[in-house]
Amino acid sequence: MLKLLTRITLLPLVLFAILGSATAATAADGWLPNVRPATRVYLDPALENHATYPVRLDGLQEQLAKRSKTDGVEFYLVIAQKGSGQIPAPYGNEYAAWQLDELVSRNAGSFDPKRSVLIMVIRSDKNPNAFSVAANAGSELKAFG
């Protein structure tokens, strides 16, 4: 048991040492950011730098930060390009839901689990005009319905 705990503890440290403190991580085959409380909008570099259909979110960071202060709710928006990997069975075809769950599990402690709203928007890898969306509201917000 001690060997297993040691391996589990050392693995993240080794990965961090190898990969450095990158601001984003790859979830299976897709892009996911490391959530920081002061940053509300995350845009996949593949979308921002897309040669034909780039995505621009000018001013949205400031708008969400202002809205977060006004409403007392932490709003986070992640927009990413769909990866090509296999979606785990429980998610069916819901790639955005899978990626949102990955984002939440990888960034636990980075946002208020009671008063936050995380929105994941995934652009299709086949059609730049097609998107899937998933959202996760904090426990206090879910009580509002």
MODELLER restraints for C-alpha pairs under 7 A, 6 or more apart:
rsr = mdl.restraints
at = mdl.atoms
rsr.add(forms.Gaussian(group=physical.xy_distance, feature=features.Distance(at['CA:23:A'], at['CA:33:A']), mean=6.24, stdev=0.5))
rsr.add(forms.Gaussian(group=physical.xy_distance, feature=features.Distance(at['CA:23:A'], at['CA:34:A']), mean=5.70, stdev=0.5))
rsr.add(forms.Gaussian(group=physical.xy_distance, feature=features.Distance(at['CA:24:A'], at['CA:32:A']), mean=5.73, stdev=0.5))
rsr.add(forms.Gaussian(group=physical.xy_distance, feature=features.Distance(at['CA:24:A'], at['CA:33:A']), mean=4.03, stdev=0.5))
rsr.add(forms.Gaussian(group=physical.xy_distance, feature=features.Distance(at['CA:24:A'], at['CA:34:A']), mean=5.31, stdev=0.5))
rsr.add(forms.Gaussian(group=physical.xy_distance, feature=features.Distance(at['CA:25:A'], at['CA:31:A']), mean=6.10, stdev=0.5))
rsr.add(forms.Gaussian(group=physical.xy_distance, feature=features.Distance(at['CA:25:A'], at['CA:32:A']), mean=5.25, stdev=0.5))
rsr.add(forms.Gaussian(group=physical.xy_distance, feature=features.Distance(at['CA:25:A'], at['CA:33:A']), mean=5.83, stdev=0.5))
rsr.add(forms.Gaussian(group=physical.xy_distance, feature=features.Distance(at['CA:25:A'], at['CA:34:A']), mean=6.95, stdev=0.5))
rsr.add(forms.Gaussian(group=physical.xy_distance, feature=features.Distance(at['CA:26:A'], at['CA:32:A']), mean=5.77, stdev=0.5))
rsr.add(forms.Gaussian(group=physical.xy_distance, feature=features.Distance(at['CA:28:A'], at['CA:85:A']), mean=6.96, stdev=0.5))
rsr.add(forms.Gaussian(group=physical.xy_distance, feature=features.Distance(at['CA:29:A'], at['CA:83:A']), mean=5.13, stdev=0.5))
rsr.add(forms.Gaussian(group=physical.xy_distance, feature=features.Distance(at['CA:29:A'], at['CA:84:A']), mean=6.40, stdev=0.5))
rsr.add(forms.Gaussian(group=physical.xy_distance, feature=features.Distance(at['CA:29:A'], at['CA:85:A']), mean=5.68, stdev=0.5))
rsr.add(forms.Gaussian(group=physical.xy_distance, feature=features.Distance(at['CA:30:A'], at['CA:82:A']), mean=6.25, stdev=0.5))
rsr.add(forms.Gaussian(group=physical.xy_distance, feature=features.Distance(at['CA:30:A'], at['CA:83:A']), mean=4.52, stdev=0.5))
rsr.add(forms.Gaussian(group=physical.xy_distance, feature=features.Distance(at['CA:31:A'], at['CA:44:A']), mean=6.45, stdev=0.5))
rsr.add(forms.Gaussian(group=physical.xy_distance, feature=features.Distance(at['CA:31:A'], at['CA:80:A']), mean=6.35, stdev=0.5))
rsr.add(forms.Gaussian(group=physical.xy_distance, feature=features.Distance(at['CA:32:A'], at['CA:103:A']), mean=6.46, stdev=0.5))
rsr.add(forms.Gaussian(group=physical.xy_distance, feature=features.Distance(at['CA:33:A'], at['CA:42:A']), mean=6.81, stdev=0.5))
rsr.add(forms.Gaussian(group=physical.xy_distance, feature=features.Distance(at['CA:34:A'], at['CA:107:A']), mean=6.52, stdev=0.5))
rsr.add(forms.Gaussian(group=physical.xy_distance, feature=features.Distance(at['CA:35:A'], at['CA:107:A']), mean=6.15, stdev=0.5))
rsr.add(forms.Gaussian(group=physical.xy_distance, feature=features.Distance(at['CA:35:A'], at['CA:110:A']), mean=6.02, stdev=0.5))
rsr.add(forms.Gaussian(group=physical.xy_distance, feature=features.Distance(at['CA:36:A'], at['CA:110:A']), mean=6.11, stdev=0.5))
rsr.add(forms.Gaussian(group=physical.xy_distance, feature=features.Distance(at['CA:37:A'], at['CA:110:A']), mean=6.31, stdev=0.5))
rsr.add(forms.Gaussian(group=physical.xy_distance, feature=features.Distance(at['CA:37:A'], at['CA:111:A']), mean=6.25, stdev=0.5))
rsr.add(forms.Gaussian(group=physical.xy_distance, feature=features.Distance(at['CA:40:A'], at['CA:61:A']), mean=5.73, stdev=0.5))
rsr.add(forms.Gaussian(group=physical.xy_distance, feature=features.Distance(at['CA:40:A'], at['CA:64:A']), mean=6.40, stdev=0.5))
rsr.add(forms.Gaussian(group=physical.xy_distance, feature=features.Distance(at['CA:40:A'], at['CA:65:A']), mean=6.52, stdev=0.5))
rsr.add(forms.Gaussian(group=physical.xy_distance, feature=features.Distance(at['CA:40:A'], at['CA:75:A']), mean=6.29, stdev=0.5))
rsr.add(forms.Gaussian(group=physical.xy_distance, feature=features.Distance(at['CA:40:A'], at['CA:76:A']), mean=4.55, stdev=0.5))
rsr.add(forms.Gaussian(group=physical.xy_distance, feature=features.Distance(at['CA:40:A'], at['CA:77:A']), mean=6.17, stdev=0.5))
rsr.add(forms.Gaussian(group=physical.xy_distance, feature=features.Distance(at['CA:41:A'], at['CA:61:A']), mean=5.38, stdev=0.5))
rsr.add(forms.Gaussian(group=physical.xy_distance, feature=features.Distance(at['CA:41:A'], at['CA:76:A']), mean=5.91, stdev=0.5))
rsr.add(forms.Gaussian(group=physical.xy_distance, feature=features.Distance(at['CA:41:A'], at['CA:77:A']), mean=4.86, stdev=0.5))
rsr.add(forms.Gaussian(group=physical.xy_distance, feature=features.Distance(at['CA:41:A'], at['CA:78:A']), mean=6.04, stdev=0.5))
rsr.add(forms.Gaussian(group=physical.xy_distance, feature=features.Distance(at['CA:42:A'], at['CA:77:A']), mean=6.16, stdev=0.5))
rsr.add(forms.Gaussian(group=physical.xy_distance, feature=features.Distance(at['CA:42:A'], at['CA:78:A']), mean=4.69, stdev=0.5))
rsr.add(forms.Gaussian(group=physical.xy_distance, feature=features.Distance(at['CA:42:A'], at['CA:79:A']), mean=6.29, stdev=0.5))
rsr.add(forms.Gaussian(group=physical.xy_distance, feature=features.Distance(at['CA:43:A'], at['CA:78:A']), mean=6.03, stdev=0.5))
rsr.add(forms.Gaussian(group=physical.xy_distance, feature=features.Distance(at['CA:43:A'], at['CA:79:A']), mean=5.05, stdev=0.5))
rsr.add(forms.Gaussian(group=physical.xy_distance, feature=features.Distance(at['CA:43:A'], at['CA:80:A']), mean=6.23, stdev=0.5))
rsr.add(forms.Gaussian(group=physical.xy_distance, feature=features.Distance(at['CA:44:A'], at['CA:79:A']), mean=6.13, stdev=0.5))
rsr.add(forms.Gaussian(group=physical.xy_distance, feature=features.Distance(at['CA:44:A'], at['CA:80:A']), mean=4.71, stdev=0.5))
rsr.add(forms.Gaussian(group=physical.xy_distance, feature=features.Distance(at['CA:44:A'], at['CA:81:A']), mean=6.72, stdev=0.5))
rsr.add(forms.Gaussian(group=physical.xy_distance, feature=features.Distance(at['CA:46:A'], at['CA:81:A']), mean=6.77, stdev=0.5))
rsr.add(forms.Gaussian(group=physical.xy_distance, feature=features.Distance(at['CA:47:A'], at['CA:54:A']), mean=5.45, stdev=0.5))
rsr.add(forms.Gaussian(group=physical.xy_distance, feature=features.Distance(at['CA:47:A'], at['CA:55:A']), mean=5.54, stdev=0.5))
rsr.add(forms.Gaussian(group=physical.xy_distance, feature=features.Distance(at['CA:47:A'], at['CA:80:A']), mean=6.77, stdev=0.5))
rsr.add(forms.Gaussian(group=physical.xy_distance, feature=features.Distance(at['CA:47:A'], at['CA:81:A']), mean=6.38, stdev=0.5))
rsr.add(forms.Gaussian(group=physical.xy_distance, feature=features.Distance(at['CA:48:A'], at['CA:54:A']), mean=5.06, stdev=0.5))
rsr.add(forms.Gaussian(group=physical.xy_distance, feature=features.Distance(at['CA:48:A'], at['CA:55:A']), mean=4.95, stdev=0.5))
rsr.add(forms.Gaussian(group=physical.xy_distance, feature=features.Distance(at['CA:48:A'], at['CA:56:A']), mean=6.47, stdev=0.5))
rsr.add(forms.Gaussian(group=physical.xy_distance, feature=features.Distance(at['CA:53:A'], at['CA:128:A']), mean=6.96, stdev=0.5))
rsr.add(forms.Gaussian(group=physical.xy_distance, feature=features.Distance(at['CA:64:A'], at['CA:75:A']), mean=6.28, stdev=0.5))
rsr.add(forms.Gaussian(group=physical.xy_distance, feature=features.Distance(at['CA:68:A'], at['CA:74:A']), mean=5.05, stdev=0.5))
rsr.add(forms.Gaussian(group=physical.xy_distance, feature=features.Distance(at['CA:68:A'], at['CA:75:A']), mean=5.94, stdev=0.5))
rsr.add(forms.Gaussian(group=physical.xy_distance, feature=features.Distance(at['CA:73:A'], at['CA:115:A']), mean=5.19, stdev=0.5))
rsr.add(forms.Gaussian(group=physical.xy_distance, feature=features.Distance(at['CA:73:A'], at['CA:116:A']), mean=5.42, stdev=0.5))
rsr.add(forms.Gaussian(group=physical.xy_distance, feature=features.Distance(at['CA:74:A'], at['CA:115:A']), mean=6.23, stdev=0.5))
rsr.add(forms.Gaussian(group=physical.xy_distance, feature=features.Distance(at['CA:74:A'], at['CA:116:A']), mean=4.35, stdev=0.5))
rsr.add(forms.Gaussian(group=physical.xy_distance, feature=features.Distance(at['CA:74:A'], at['CA:117:A']), mean=6.11, stdev=0.5))
rsr.add(forms.Gaussian(group=physical.xy_distance, feature=features.Distance(at['CA:75:A'], at['CA:116:A']), mean=5.82, stdev=0.5))
rsr.add(forms.Gaussian(group=physical.xy_distance, feature=features.Distance(at['CA:75:A'], at['CA:117:A']), mean=4.90, stdev=0.5))
rsr.add(forms.Gaussian(group=physical.xy_distance, feature=features.Distance(at['CA:75:A'], at['CA:118:A']), mean=6.14, stdev=0.5))
rsr.add(forms.Gaussian(group=physical.xy_distance, feature=features.Distance(at['CA:76:A'], at['CA:117:A']), mean=6.17, stdev=0.5))
rsr.add(forms.Gaussian(group=physical.xy_distance, feature=features.Distance(at['CA:76:A'], at['CA:118:A']), mean=4.79, stdev=0.5))
rsr.add(forms.Gaussian(group=physical.xy_distance, feature=features.Distance(at['CA:76:A'], at['CA:119:A']), mean=6.17, stdev=0.5))
rsr.add(forms.Gaussian(group=physical.xy_distance, feature=features.Distance(at['CA:77:A'], at['CA:118:A']), mean=6.02, stdev=0.5))
rsr.add(forms.Gaussian(group=physical.xy_distance, feature=features.Distance(at['CA:77:A'], at['CA:119:A']), mean=4.85, stdev=0.5))
rsr.add(forms.Gaussian(group=physical.xy_distance, feature=features.Distance(at['CA:77:A'], at['CA:120:A']), mean=6.12, stdev=0.5))
rsr.add(forms.Gaussian(group=physical.xy_distance, feature=features.Distance(at['CA:78:A'], at['CA:119:A']), mean=6.22, stdev=0.5))
rsr.add(forms.Gaussian(group=physical.xy_distance, feature=features.Distance(at['CA:78:A'], at['CA:120:A']), mean=4.93, stdev=0.5))
rsr.add(forms.Gaussian(group=physical.xy_distance, feature=features.Distance(at['CA:78:A'], at['CA:121:A']), mean=6.12, stdev=0.5))
rsr.add(forms.Gaussian(group=physical.xy_distance, feature=features.Distance(at['CA:79:A'], at['CA:120:A']), mean=6.06, stdev=0.5))
rsr.add(forms.Gaussian(group=physical.xy_distance, feature=features.Distance(at['CA:79:A'], at['CA:121:A']), mean=4.69, stdev=0.5))
rsr.add(forms.Gaussian(group=physical.xy_distance, feature=features.Distance(at['CA:79:A'], at['CA:122:A']), mean=5.80, stdev=0.5))
rsr.add(forms.Gaussian(group=physical.xy_distance, feature=features.Distance(at['CA:80:A'], at['CA:121:A']), mean=6.42, stdev=0.5))
rsr.add(forms.Gaussian(group=physical.xy_distance, feature=features.Distance(at['CA:80:A'], at['CA:122:A']), mean=5.02, stdev=0.5))
rsr.add(forms.Gaussian(group=physical.xy_distance, feature=features.Distance(at['CA:80:A'], at['CA:123:A']), mean=6.25, stdev=0.5))
rsr.add(forms.Gaussian(group=physical.xy_distance, feature=features.Distance(at['CA:81:A'], at['CA:122:A']), mean=5.56, stdev=0.5))
rsr.add(forms.Gaussian(group=physical.xy_distance, feature=features.Distance(at['CA:81:A'], at['CA:123:A']), mean=4.91, stdev=0.5))
rsr.add(forms.Gaussian(group=physical.xy_distance, feature=features.Distance(at['CA:81:A'], at['CA:124:A']), mean=6.46, stdev=0.5))
rsr.add(forms.Gaussian(group=physical.xy_distance, feature=features.Distance(at['CA:81:A'], at['CA:125:A']), mean=6.40, stdev=0.5))
rsr.add(forms.Gaussian(group=physical.xy_distance, feature=features.Distance(at['CA:82:A'], at['CA:122:A']), mean=5.67, stdev=0.5))
rsr.add(forms.Gaussian(group=physical.xy_distance, feature=features.Distance(at['CA:82:A'], at['CA:123:A']), mean=5.71, stdev=0.5))
rsr.add(forms.Gaussian(group=physical.xy_distance, feature=features.Distance(at['CA:82:A'], at['CA:124:A']), mean=5.38, stdev=0.5))
rsr.add(forms.Gaussian(group=physical.xy_distance, feature=features.Distance(at['CA:82:A'], at['CA:125:A']), mean=5.32, stdev=0.5))
rsr.add(forms.Gaussian(group=physical.xy_distance, feature=features.Distance(at['CA:83:A'], at['CA:125:A']), mean=7.00, stdev=0.5))
rsr.add(forms.Gaussian(group=physical.xy_distance, feature=features.Distance(at['CA:87:A'], at['CA:93:A']), mean=6.95, stdev=0.5))
rsr.add(forms.Gaussian(group=physical.xy_distance, feature=features.Distance(at['CA:87:A'], at['CA:95:A']), mean=6.38, stdev=0.5))
rsr.add(forms.Gaussian(group=physical.xy_distance, feature=features.Distance(at['CA:91:A'], at['CA:98:A']), mean=6.24, stdev=0.5))
rsr.add(forms.Gaussian(group=physical.xy_distance, feature=features.Distance(at['CA:96:A'], at['CA:120:A']), mean=6.15, stdev=0.5))
rsr.add(forms.Gaussian(group=physical.xy_distance, feature=features.Distance(at['CA:96:A'], at['CA:121:A']), mean=6.53, stdev=0.5))
rsr.add(forms.Gaussian(group=physical.xy_distance, feature=features.Distance(at['CA:96:A'], at['CA:122:A']), mean=5.82, stdev=0.5))
rsr.add(forms.Gaussian(group=physical.xy_distance, feature=features.Distance(at['CA:96:A'], at['CA:132:A']), mean=5.90, stdev=0.5))
rsr.add(forms.Gaussian(group=physical.xy_distance, feature=features.Distance(at['CA:96:A'], at['CA:133:A']), mean=5.63, stdev=0.5))
rsr.add(forms.Gaussian(group=physical.xy_distance, feature=features.Distance(at['CA:96:A'], at['CA:134:A']), mean=5.44, stdev=0.5))
rsr.add(forms.Gaussian(group=physical.xy_distance, feature=features.Distance(at['CA:97:A'], at['CA:134:A']), mean=5.19, stdev=0.5))
rsr.add(forms.Gaussian(group=physical.xy_distance, feature=features.Distance(at['CA:100:A'], at['CA:120:A']), mean=5.85, stdev=0.5))
rsr.add(forms.Gaussian(group=physical.xy_distance, feature=features.Distance(at['CA:100:A'], at['CA:134:A']), mean=6.73, stdev=0.5))
rsr.add(forms.Gaussian(group=physical.xy_distance, feature=features.Distance(at['CA:113:A'], at['CA:138:A']), mean=5.05, stdev=0.5))
rsr.add(forms.Gaussian(group=physical.xy_distance, feature=features.Distance(at['CA:113:A'], at['CA:139:A']), mean=6.63, stdev=0.5))
rsr.add(forms.Gaussian(group=physical.xy_distance, feature=features.Distance(at['CA:114:A'], at['CA:138:A']), mean=4.17, stdev=0.5))
rsr.add(forms.Gaussian(group=physical.xy_distance, feature=features.Distance(at['CA:114:A'], at['CA:139:A']), mean=4.61, stdev=0.5))
rsr.add(forms.Gaussian(group=physical.xy_distance, feature=features.Distance(at['CA:114:A'], at['CA:140:A']), mean=5.03, stdev=0.5))
rsr.add(forms.Gaussian(group=physical.xy_distance, feature=features.Distance(at['CA:114:A'], at['CA:141:A']), mean=6.96, stdev=0.5))
rsr.add(forms.Gaussian(group=physical.xy_distance, feature=features.Distance(at['CA:115:A'], at['CA:138:A']), mean=4.92, stdev=0.5))
rsr.add(forms.Gaussian(group=physical.xy_distance, feature=features.Distance(at['CA:115:A'], at['CA:139:A']), mean=6.99, stdev=0.5))
rsr.add(forms.Gaussian(group=physical.xy_distance, feature=features.Distance(at['CA:115:A'], at['CA:140:A']), mean=6.03, stdev=0.5))
rsr.add(forms.Gaussian(group=physical.xy_distance, feature=features.Distance(at['CA:115:A'], at['CA:141:A']), mean=6.19, stdev=0.5))
rsr.add(forms.Gaussian(group=physical.xy_distance, feature=features.Distance(at['CA:116:A'], at['CA:137:A']), mean=5.88, stdev=0.5))
rsr.add(forms.Gaussian(group=physical.xy_distance, feature=features.Distance(at['CA:116:A'], at['CA:138:A']), mean=5.00, stdev=0.5))
rsr.add(forms.Gaussian(group=physical.xy_distance, feature=features.Distance(at['CA:117:A'], at['CA:136:A']), mean=5.66, stdev=0.5))
rsr.add(forms.Gaussian(group=physical.xy_distance, feature=features.Distance(at['CA:117:A'], at['CA:137:A']), mean=4.44, stdev=0.5))
rsr.add(forms.Gaussian(group=physical.xy_distance, feature=features.Distance(at['CA:117:A'], at['CA:138:A']), mean=6.20, stdev=0.5))
rsr.add(forms.Gaussian(group=physical.xy_distance, feature=features.Distance(at['CA:118:A'], at['CA:135:A']), mean=5.54, stdev=0.5))
rsr.add(forms.Gaussian(group=physical.xy_distance, feature=features.Distance(at['CA:118:A'], at['CA:136:A']), mean=5.15, stdev=0.5))
rsr.add(forms.Gaussian(group=physical.xy_distance, feature=features.Distance(at['CA:118:A'], at['CA:137:A']), mean=6.49, stdev=0.5))
rsr.add(forms.Gaussian(group=physical.xy_distance, feature=features.Distance(at['CA:119:A'], at['CA:134:A']), mean=5.91, stdev=0.5))
rsr.add(forms.Gaussian(group=physical.xy_distance, feature=features.Distance(at['CA:119:A'], at['CA:135:A']), mean=4.37, stdev=0.5))
rsr.add(forms.Gaussian(group=physical.xy_distance, feature=features.Distance(at['CA:119:A'], at['CA:136:A']), mean=6.55, stdev=0.5))
rsr.add(forms.Gaussian(group=physical.xy_distance, feature=features.Distance(at['CA:120:A'], at['CA:133:A']), mean=5.63, stdev=0.5))
rsr.add(forms.Gaussian(group=physical.xy_distance, feature=features.Distance(at['CA:120:A'], at['CA:134:A']), mean=5.20, stdev=0.5))
rsr.add(forms.Gaussian(group=physical.xy_distance, feature=features.Distance(at['CA:120:A'], at['CA:135:A']), mean=6.12, stdev=0.5))
rsr.add(forms.Gaussian(group=physical.xy_distance, feature=features.Distance(at['CA:121:A'], at['CA:131:A']), mean=6.59, stdev=0.5))
rsr.add(forms.Gaussian(group=physical.xy_distance, feature=features.Distance(at['CA:121:A'], at['CA:132:A']), mean=5.83, stdev=0.5))
rsr.add(forms.Gaussian(group=physical.xy_distance, feature=features.Distance(at['CA:121:A'], at['CA:133:A']), mean=4.57, stdev=0.5))
rsr.add(forms.Gaussian(group=physical.xy_distance, feature=features.Distance(at['CA:121:A'], at['CA:134:A']), mean=6.69, stdev=0.5))
rsr.add(forms.Gaussian(group=physical.xy_distance, feature=features.Distance(at['CA:122:A'], at['CA:131:A']), mean=5.40, stdev=0.5))
rsr.add(forms.Gaussian(group=physical.xy_distance, feature=features.Distance(at['CA:122:A'], at['CA:132:A']), mean=5.23, stdev=0.5))
rsr.add(forms.Gaussian(group=physical.xy_distance, feature=features.Distance(at['CA:122:A'], at['CA:133:A']), mean=6.34, stdev=0.5))
rsr.add(forms.Gaussian(group=physical.xy_distance, feature=features.Distance(at['CA:123:A'], at['CA:130:A']), mean=5.99, stdev=0.5))
rsr.add(forms.Gaussian(group=physical.xy_distance, feature=features.Distance(at['CA:123:A'], at['CA:131:A']), mean=4.43, stdev=0.5))
rsr.add(forms.Gaussian(group=physical.xy_distance, feature=features.Distance(at['CA:123:A'], at['CA:132:A']), mean=6.63, stdev=0.5))
rsr.add(forms.Gaussian(group=physical.xy_distance, feature=features.Distance(at['CA:124:A'], at['CA:130:A']), mean=5.48, stdev=0.5))
rsr.add(forms.Gaussian(group=physical.xy_distance, feature=features.Distance(at['CA:124:A'], at['CA:131:A']), mean=5.69, stdev=0.5))
